[in-house]
Amino acid sequence: MIIVPIKEGENIERALKKFKRKFEKTGVVRELRTRQAFIKPSVRRREEIKKAIYVQQLQQEEE
């Protein structure tokens, strides 16, 4: 459970912003999105390799 302490006279928008930031750090929404569809481990590994190759090419172009 996320608890956001509010000081007396503090703006509600500011408290809501703190709550959203804490909620985002928990990673609940990100995990829900990944669990919506099953991805086979081989496909996930292939995606990671493609991403690594892409990042490596970008770094080589900078040099």
PDB file of N, CA, C and O in Angstrom, chain B, residues numbered from 101:
ATOM      1  N   MET B 101       0.837  -1.169   0.000  1.00  0.00           N
ATOM      2  CA  MET B 101       0.000   0.000   0.000  1.00  0.00           C
ATOM      3  C   MET B 101       0.888   1.239   0.000  1.00  0.00           C
ATOM      4  O   MET B 101       1.853   1.327   0.759  1.00  0.00           O
ATOM      5  N   ILE B 102       0.553   2.177  -0.847  1.00  0.00           N
ATOM      6  CA  ILE B 102       1.341   3.404  -0.978  1.00  0.00           C
ATOM      7  C   ILE B 102       0.758   4.465  -0.053  1.00  0.00           C
ATOM      8  O   ILE B 102      -0.439   4.751  -0.091  1.00  0.00           O
ATOM      9  N   ILE B 103       1.609   5.035   0.766  1.00  0.00           N
ATOM     10  CA  ILE B 103       1.197   6.088   1.685  1.00  0.00           C
ATOM     11  C   ILE B 103       1.949   7.359   1.327  1.00  0.00           C
ATOM     12  O   ILE B 103       3.175   7.365   1.209  1.00  0.00           O
ATOM     13  N   VAL B 104       1.181   8.447   1.153  1.00  0.00           N
ATOM     14  CA  VAL B 104       1.775   9.735   0.819  1.00  0.00           C
ATOM     15  C   VAL B 104       1.432  10.711   1.944  1.00  0.00           C
ATOM     16  O   VAL B 104       0.291  11.161   2.047  1.00  0.00           O
ATOM     17  N   PRO B 105       2.405  11.039   2.780  1.00  0.00           N
ATOM     18  CA  PRO B 105       2.118  12.004   3.853  1.00  0.00           C
ATOM     19  C   PRO B 105       1.913  13.407   3.278  1.00  0.00           C
ATOM     20  O   PRO B 105       2.691  13.875   2.447  1.00  0.00           O
ATOM     21  N   ILE B 106       0.848  14.066   3.740  1.00  0.00           N
ATOM     22  CA  ILE B 106       0.521  15.406   3.254  1.00  0.00           C
ATOM     23  C   ILE B 106       0.697  16.393   4.401  1.00  0.00           C
ATOM     24  O   ILE B 106       0.151  16.209   5.489  1.00  0.00           O
ATOM     25  N   LYS B 107       1.458  17.428   4.138  1.00  0.00           N
ATOM     26  CA  LYS B 107       1.651  18.466   5.142  1.00  0.00           C
ATOM     27  C   LYS B 107       0.431  19.376   5.150  1.00  0.00           C
ATOM     28  O   LYS B 107      -0.284  19.480   4.154  1.00  0.00           O
ATOM     29  N   GLU B 108       0.201  20.027   6.269  1.00  0.00           N
ATOM     30  CA  GLU B 108      -0.955  20.903   6.390  1.00  0.00           C
ATOM     31  C   GLU B 108      -0.826  22.076   5.408  1.00  0.00           C
ATOM     32  O   GLU B 108       0.207  22.743   5.349  1.00  0.00           O
ATOM     33  N   GLY B 109      -1.874  22.306   4.657  1.00  0.00           N
ATOM     34  CA  GLY B 109      -1.875  23.390   3.690  1.00  0.00           C
ATOM     35  C   GLY B 109      -1.220  23.032   2.361  1.00  0.00           C
ATOM     36  O   GLY B 109      -1.088  23.894   1.491  1.00  0.00           O
ATOM     37  N   GLU B 110      -0.802  21.765   2.185  1.00  0.00           N
ATOM     38  CA  GLU B 110      -0.155  21.359   0.938  1.00  0.00           C
ATOM     39  C   GLU B 110      -1.203  21.186  -0.166  1.00  0.00           C
ATOM     40  O   GLU B 110      -2.314  20.719   0.086  1.00  0.00           O
ATOM     41  N   ASN B 111      -0.845  21.557  -1.346  1.00  0.00           N
ATOM     42  CA  ASN B 111      -1.729  21.492  -2.493  1.00  0.00           C
ATOM     43  C   ASN B 111      -2.036  20.029  -2.837  1.00  0.00           C
ATOM     44  O   ASN B 111      -1.148  19.179  -2.775  1.00  0.00           O
ATOM     45  N   ILE B 112      -3.291  19.736  -3.200  1.00  0.00           N
ATOM     46  CA  ILE B 112      -3.690  18.362  -3.522  1.00  0.00           C
ATOM     47  C   ILE B 112      -3.029  17.879  -4.811  1.00  0.00           C
ATOM     48  O   ILE B 112      -2.740  16.690  -4.947  1.00  0.00           O
ATOM     49  N   GLU B 113      -2.788  18.779  -5.753  1.00  0.00           N
ATOM     50  CA  GLU B 113      -2.122  18.384  -6.998  1.00  0.00           C
ATOM     51  C   GLU B 113      -0.695  17.913  -6.724  1.00  0.00           C
ATOM     52  O   GLU B 113      -0.205  16.975  -7.353  1.00  0.00           O
ATOM     53  N   ARG B 114      -0.042  18.574  -5.783  1.00  0.00           N
ATOM     54  CA  ARG B 114       1.321  18.192  -5.430  1.00  0.00           C
ATOM     55  C   ARG B 114       1.344  16.801  -4.783  1.00  0.00           C
ATOM     56  O   ARG B 114       2.228  15.991  -5.062  1.00  0.00           O
ATOM     57  N   ALA B 115       0.363  16.538  -3.922  1.00  0.00           N
ATOM     58  CA  ALA B 115       0.268  15.225  -3.278  1.00  0.00           C
ATOM     59  C   ALA B 115      -0.032  14.144  -4.319  1.00  0.00           C
ATOM     60  O   ALA B 115       0.512  13.042  -4.250  1.00  0.00           O
ATOM     61  N   LEU B 116      -0.893  14.461  -5.277  1.00  0.00           N
ATOM     62  CA  LEU B 116      -1.219  13.513  -6.336  1.00  0.00           C
ATOM     63  C   LEU B 116       0.012  13.212  -7.183  1.00  0.00           C
ATOM     64  O   LEU B 116       0.221  12.072  -7.598  1.00  0.00           O
ATOM     65  N   LYS B 117       0.820  14.226  -7.438  1.00  0.00           N
ATOM     66  CA  LYS B 117       2.053  14.043  -8.209  1.00  0.00           C
ATOM     67  C   LYS B 117       3.011  13.106  -7.463  1.00  0.00           C
ATOM     68  O   LYS B 117       3.640  12.242  -8.075  1.00  0.00           O
ATOM     69  N   LYS B 118       3.118  13.281  -6.139  1.00  0.00           N
ATOM     70  CA  LYS B 118       3.963  12.396  -5.321  1.00  0.00           C
ATOM     71  C   LYS B 118       3.460  10.959  -5.394  1.00  0.00           C
ATOM     72  O   LYS B 118       4.243  10.017  -5.518  1.00  0.00           O
ATOM     73  N   PHE B 119       2.124  10.805  -5.312  1.00  0.00           N
ATOM     74  CA  PHE B 119       1.530   9.469  -5.369  1.00  0.00           C
ATOM     75  C   PHE B 119       1.833   8.800  -6.711  1.00  0.00           C
ATOM     76  O   PHE B 119       2.229   7.636  -6.754  1.00  0.00           O
ATOM     77  N   LYS B 120       1.644   9.541  -7.801  1.00  0.00           N
ATOM     78  CA  LYS B 120       1.894   8.985  -9.129  1.00  0.00           C
ATOM     79  C   LYS B 120       3.347   8.565  -9.291  1.00  0.00           C
ATOM     80  O   LYS B 120       3.634   7.529  -9.892  1.00  0.00           O
ATOM     81  N   ARG B 121       4.270   9.369  -8.753  1.00  0.00           N
ATOM     82  CA  ARG B 121       5.697   9.057  -8.851  1.00  0.00           C
ATOM     83  C   ARG B 121       6.008   7.770  -8.083  1.00  0.00           C
ATOM     84  O   ARG B 121       6.740   6.914  -8.580  1.00  0.00           O
ATOM     85  N   LYS B 122       5.453   7.631  -6.871  1.00  0.00           N
ATOM     86  CA  LYS B 122       5.683   6.421  -6.085  1.00  0.00           C
ATOM     87  C   LYS B 122       5.086   5.204  -6.776  1.00  0.00           C
ATOM     88  O   LYS B 122       5.691   4.133  -6.799  1.00  0.00           O
ATOM     89  N   PHE B 123       3.887   5.379  -7.341  1.00  0.00           N
ATOM     90  CA  PHE B 123       3.213   4.280  -8.025  1.00  0.00           C
ATOM     91  C   PHE B 123       4.013   3.835  -9.240  1.00  0.00           C
ATOM     92  O   PHE B 123       4.121   2.637  -9.502  1.00  0.00           O
ATOM     93  N   GLU B 124       4.568   4.767  -9.975  1.00  0.00           N
ATOM     94  CA  GLU B 124       5.364   4.451 -11.164  1.00  0.00           C
ATOM     95  C   GLU B 124       6.620   3.660 -10.781  1.00  0.00           C
ATOM     96  O   GLU B 124       7.037   2.763 -11.514  1.00  0.00           O
ATOM     97  N   LYS B 125       7.215   3.989  -9.643  1.00  0.00           N
ATOM     98  CA  LYS B 125       8.431   3.292  -9.202  1.00  0.00           C
ATOM     99  C   LYS B 125       8.160   1.843  -8.840  1.00  0.00           C
ATOM    100  O   LYS B 125       9.066   1.013  -8.917  1.00  0.00           O
ATOM    101  N   THR B 126       6.920   1.514  -8.442  1.00  0.00           N
ATOM    102  CA  THR B 126       6.611   0.134  -8.080  1.00  0.00           C
ATOM    103  C   THR B 126       6.632  -0.783  -9.297  1.00  0.00           C
ATOM    104  O   THR B 126       6.923  -1.973  -9.169  1.00  0.00           O
ATOM    105  N   GLY B 127       6.323  -0.236 -10.492  1.00  0.00           N
ATOM    106  CA  GLY B 127       6.383  -1.022 -11.718  1.00  0.00           C
ATOM    107  C   GLY B 127       5.177  -1.905 -11.954  1.00  0.00           C
ATOM    108  O   GLY B 127       5.255  -2.842 -12.749  1.00  0.00           O
ATOM    109  N   VAL B 128       4.062  -1.638 -11.288  1.00  0.00           N
ATOM    110  CA  VAL B 128       2.860  -2.464 -11.416  1.00  0.00           C
ATOM    111  C   VAL B 128       2.305  -2.403 -12.833  1.00  0.00           C
ATOM    112  O   VAL B 128       1.988  -3.438 -13.418  1.00  0.00           O
ATOM    113  N   VAL B 129       2.183  -1.206 -13.386  1.00  0.00           N
ATOM    114  CA  VAL B 129       1.601  -1.042 -14.717  1.00  0.00           C
ATOM    115  C   VAL B 129       2.476  -1.712 -15.767  1.00  0.00           C
ATOM    116  O   VAL B 129       1.965  -2.360 -16.680  1.00  0.00           O
ATOM    117  N   ARG B 130       3.779  -1.561 -15.644  1.00  0.00           N
ATOM    118  CA  ARG B 130       4.703  -2.178 -16.604  1.00  0.00           C
ATOM    119  C   ARG B 130       4.568  -3.704 -16.574  1.00  0.00           C
ATOM    120  O   ARG B 130       4.563  -4.355 -17.620  1.00  0.00           O
ATOM    121  N   GLU B 131       4.458  -4.265 -15.366  1.00  0.00           N
ATOM    122  CA  GLU B 131       4.323  -5.714 -15.235  1.00  0.00           C
ATOM    123  C   GLU B 131       2.994  -6.192 -15.813  1.00  0.00           C
ATOM    124  O   GLU B 131       2.940  -7.241 -16.456  1.00  0.00           O
ATOM    125  N   LEU B 132       1.926  -5.435 -15.591  1.00  0.00           N
ATOM    126  CA  LEU B 132       0.628  -5.802 -16.160  1.00  0.00           C
ATOM    127  C   LEU B 132       0.686  -5.853 -17.680  1.00  0.00           C
ATOM    128  O   LEU B 132       0.143  -6.769 -18.296  1.00  0.00           O
ATOM    129  N   ARG B 133       1.336  -4.882 -18.275  1.00  0.00           N
ATOM    130  CA  ARG B 133       1.429  -4.845 -19.738  1.00  0.00           C
ATOM    131  C   ARG B 133       2.220  -6.036 -20.271  1.00  0.00           C
ATOM    132  O   ARG B 133       1.872  -6.596 -21.310  1.00  0.00           O
ATOM    133  N   THR B 134       3.282  -6.425 -19.566  1.00  0.00           N
ATOM    134  CA  THR B 134       4.068  -7.563 -20.054  1.00  0.00           C
ATOM    135  C   THR B 134       3.316  -8.870 -19.875  1.00  0.00           C
ATOM    136  O   THR B 134       3.537  -9.815 -20.631  1.00  0.00           O
ATOM    137  N   ARG B 135       2.428  -8.941 -18.883  1.00  0.00           N
ATOM    138  CA  ARG B 135       1.684 -10.182 -18.633  1.00  0.00           C
ATOM    139  C   ARG B 135       0.431 -10.314 -19.500  1.00  0.00           C
ATOM    140  O   ARG B 135      -0.217 -11.361 -19.474  1.00  0.00           O
ATOM    141  N   GLN B 136       0.082  -9.303 -20.251  1.00  0.00           N
ATOM    142  CA  GLN B 136      -1.115  -9.385 -21.080  1.00  0.00           C
ATOM    143  C   GLN B 136      -0.980 -10.456 -22.154  1.00  0.00           C
ATOM    144  O   GLN B 136      -1.960 -11.113 -22.505  1.00  0.00           O
ATOM    145  N   ALA B 137       0.209 -10.631 -22.667  1.00  0.00           N
ATOM    146  CA  ALA B 137       0.430 -11.635 -23.696  1.00  0.00           C
ATOM    147  C   ALA B 137       1.702 -12.410 -23.365  1.00  0.00           C
ATOM    148  O   ALA B 137       2.704 -11.829 -22.948  1.00  0.00           O
ATOM    149  N   PHE B 138       1.650 -13.724 -23.556  1.00  0.00           N
ATOM    150  CA  PHE B 138       2.819 -14.553 -23.282  1.00  0.00           C
ATOM    151  C   PHE B 138       3.806 -14.441 -24.436  1.00  0.00           C
ATOM    152  O   PHE B 138       3.425 -14.533 -25.603  1.00  0.00           O
ATOM    153  N   ILE B 139       5.062 -14.244 -24.104  1.00  0.00           N
ATOM    154  CA  ILE B 139       6.133 -14.192 -25.102  1.00  0.00           C
ATOM    155  C   ILE B 139       7.081 -15.347 -24.808  1.00  0.00           C
ATOM    156  O   ILE B 139       7.596 -15.487 -23.699  1.00  0.00           O
ATOM    157  N   LYS B 140       7.296 -16.164 -25.824  1.00  0.00           N
ATOM    158  CA  LYS B 140       8.171 -17.313 -25.636  1.00  0.00           C
ATOM    159  C   LYS B 140       9.585 -16.839 -25.295  1.00  0.00           C
ATOM    160  O   LYS B 140      10.023 -15.796 -25.780  1.00  0.00           O
ATOM    161  N   PRO B 141      10.295 -17.598 -24.465  1.00  0.00           N
ATOM    162  CA  PRO B 141      11.661 -17.200 -24.092  1.00  0.00           C
ATOM    163  C   PRO B 141      12.590 -17.027 -25.289  1.00  0.00           C
ATOM    164  O   PRO B 141      13.453 -16.150 -25.276  1.00  0.00           O
ATOM    165  N   SER B 142      12.424 -17.849 -26.319  1.00  0.00           N
ATOM    166  CA  SER B 142      13.290 -17.724 -27.499  1.00  0.00           C
ATOM    167  C   SER B 142      13.028 -16.404 -28.227  1.00  0.00           C
ATOM    168  O   SER B 142      13.957 -15.769 -28.725  1.00  0.00           O
ATOM    169  N   VAL B 143      11.770 -16.000 -28.286  1.00  0.00           N
ATOM    170  CA  VAL B 143      11.414 -14.741 -28.944  1.00  0.00           C
ATOM    171  C   VAL B 143      11.934 -13.566 -28.126  1.00  0.00           C
ATOM    172  O   VAL B 143      12.452 -12.594 -28.676  1.00  0.00           O
ATOM    173  N   ARG B 144      11.791 -13.665 -26.808  1.00  0.00           N
ATOM    174  CA  ARG B 144      12.281 -12.595 -25.930  1.00  0.00           C
ATOM    175  C   ARG B 144      13.793 -12.444 -26.069  1.00  0.00           C
ATOM    176  O   ARG B 144      14.303 -11.325 -26.125  1.00  0.00           O
ATOM    177  N   ARG B 145      14.510 -13.566 -26.125  1.00  0.00           N
ATOM    178  CA  ARG B 145      15.961 -13.540 -26.270  1.00  0.00           C
ATOM    179  C   ARG B 145      16.350 -12.923 -27.613  1.00  0.00           C
ATOM    180  O   ARG B 145      17.300 -12.144 -27.694  1.00  0.00           O
ATOM    181  N   ARG B 146      15.608 -13.276 -28.667  1.00  0.00           N
ATOM    182  CA  ARG B 146      15.876 -12.735 -29.997  1.00  0.00           C
ATOM    183  C   ARG B 146      15.693 -11.217 -30.010  1.00  0.00           C
ATOM    184  O   ARG B 146      16.486 -10.498 -30.619  1.00  0.00           O
ATOM    185  N   GLU B 147      14.640 -10.731 -29.333  1.00  0.00           N
ATOM    186  CA  GLU B 147      14.397  -9.288 -29.248  1.00  0.00           C
ATOM    187  C   GLU B 147      15.537  -8.582 -28.511  1.00  0.00           C
ATOM    188  O   GLU B 147      15.979  -7.508 -28.920  1.00  0.00           O
ATOM    189  N   GLU B 148      16.010  -9.198 -27.420  1.00  0.00           N
ATOM    190  CA  GLU B 148      17.115  -8.606 -26.659  1.00  0.00           C
ATOM    191  C   GLU B 148      18.378  -8.523 -27.498  1.00  0.00           C
ATOM    192  O   GLU B 148      19.106  -7.532 -27.435  1.00  0.00           O
ATOM    193  N   ILE B 149      18.641  -9.560 -28.283  1.00  0.00           N
ATOM    194  CA  ILE B 149      19.833  -9.569 -29.139  1.00  0.00           C
ATOM    195  C   ILE B 149      19.721  -8.485 -30.204  1.00  0.00           C
ATOM    196  O   ILE B 149      20.693  -7.778 -30.473  1.00  0.00           O
ATOM    197  N   LYS B 150      18.541  -8.349 -30.813  1.00  0.00           N
ATOM    198  CA  LYS B 150      18.329  -7.306 -31.827  1.00  0.00           C
ATOM    199  C   LYS B 150      18.556  -5.918 -31.225  1.00  0.00           C
ATOM    200  O   LYS B 150      19.181  -5.058 -31.845  1.00  0.00           O
ATOM    201  N   LYS B 151      18.047  -5.715 -30.027  1.00  0.00           N
ATOM    202  CA  LYS B 151      18.201  -4.424 -29.368  1.00  0.00           C
ATOM    203  C   LYS B 151      19.673  -4.152 -29.064  1.00  0.00           C
ATOM    204  O   LYS B 151      20.155  -3.036 -29.254  1.00  0.00           O
ATOM    205  N   ALA B 152      20.390  -5.186 -28.587  1.00  0.00           N
ATOM    206  CA  ALA B 152      21.799  -5.024 -28.272  1.00  0.00           C
ATOM    207  C   ALA B 152      22.598  -4.673 -29.521  1.00  0.00           C
ATOM    208  O   ALA B 152      23.492  -3.829 -29.471  1.00  0.00           O
ATOM    209  N   ILE B 153      22.278  -5.317 -30.642  1.00  0.00           N
ATOM    210  CA  ILE B 153      22.975  -5.032 -31.899  1.00  0.00           C
ATOM    211  C   ILE B 153      22.714  -3.598 -32.330  1.00  0.00           C
ATOM    212  O   ILE B 153      23.625  -2.896 -32.768  1.00  0.00           O
ATOM    213  N   TYR B 154      21.464  -3.169 -32.204  1.00  0.00           N
ATOM    214  CA  TYR B 154      21.091  -1.803 -32.579  1.00  0.00           C
ATOM    215  C   TYR B 154      21.833  -0.773 -31.731  1.00  0.00           C
ATOM    216  O   TYR B 154      22.361   0.204 -32.263  1.00  0.00           O
ATOM    217  N   VAL B 155      21.877  -0.983 -30.429  1.00  0.00           N
ATOM    218  CA  VAL B 155      22.567  -0.052 -29.532  1.00  0.00           C
ATOM    219  C   VAL B 155      24.058  -0.018 -29.836  1.00  0.00           C
ATOM    220  O   VAL B 155      24.680   1.044 -29.824  1.00  0.00           O
ATOM    221  N   GLN B 156      24.624  -1.187 -30.108  1.00  0.00           N
ATOM    222  CA  GLN B 156      26.048  -1.269 -30.421  1.00  0.00           C
ATOM    223  C   GLN B 156      26.362  -0.509 -31.713  1.00  0.00           C
ATOM    224  O   GLN B 156      27.384   0.171 -31.799  1.00  0.00           O
ATOM    225  N   GLN B 157      25.494  -0.622 -32.708  1.00  0.00           N
ATOM    226  CA  GLN B 157      25.706   0.101 -33.955  1.00  0.00           C
ATOM    227  C   GLN B 157      25.622   1.610 -33.742  1.00  0.00           C
ATOM    228  O   GLN B 157      26.393   2.366 -34.333  1.00  0.00           O
ATOM    229  N   LEU B 158      24.696   2.046 -32.905  1.00  0.00           N
ATOM    230  CA  LEU B 158      24.588   3.461 -32.601  1.00  0.00           C
ATOM    231  C   LEU B 158      25.857   3.990 -31.924  1.00  0.00           C
ATOM    232  O   LEU B 158      26.322   5.089 -32.225  1.00  0.00           O
ATOM    233  N   GLN B 159      26.405   3.192 -31.010  1.00  0.00           N
ATOM    234  CA  GLN B 159      27.617   3.604 -30.317  1.00  0.00           C
ATOM    235  C   GLN B 159      28.799   3.655 -31.278  1.00  0.00           C
ATOM    236  O   GLN B 159      29.650   4.536 -31.152  1.00  0.00           O
ATOM    237  N   GLN B 160      28.873   2.743 -32.225  1.00  0.00           N
ATOM    238  CA  GLN B 160      29.968   2.747 -33.187  1.00  0.00           C
ATOM    239  C   GLN B 160      29.863   3.941 -34.134  1.00  0.00           C
ATOM    240  O   GLN B 160      30.882   4.490 -34.555  1.00  0.00           O
ATOM    241  N   GLU B 161      28.652   4.341 -34.468  1.00  0.00           N
ATOM    242  CA  GLU B 161      28.469   5.506 -35.338  1.00  0.00           C
ATOM    243  C   GLU B 161      28.908   6.795 -34.657  1.00  0.00           C
ATOM    244  O   GLU B 161      29.392   7.714 -35.318  1.00  0.00           O
ATOM    245  N   GLU B 162      28.740   6.868 -33.330  1.00  0.00           N
ATOM    246  CA  GLU B 162      29.158   8.070 -32.591  1.00  0.00           C
ATOM    247  C   GLU B 162      30.669   8.224 -32.605  1.00  0.00           C
ATOM    248  O   GLU B 162      31.174   9.346 -32.597  1.00  0.00           O
ATOM    249  N   GLU B 163      31.385   7.139 -32.626  1.00  0.00           N
ATOM    250  CA  GLU B 163      32.854   7.193 -32.578  1.00  0.00           C
ATOM    251  C   GLU B 163      33.379   7.547 -33.903  1.00  0.00           C
ATOM    252  O   GLU B 163      34.593   7.647 -34.080  1.00  0.00           O
TER     253      GLU B 163
END
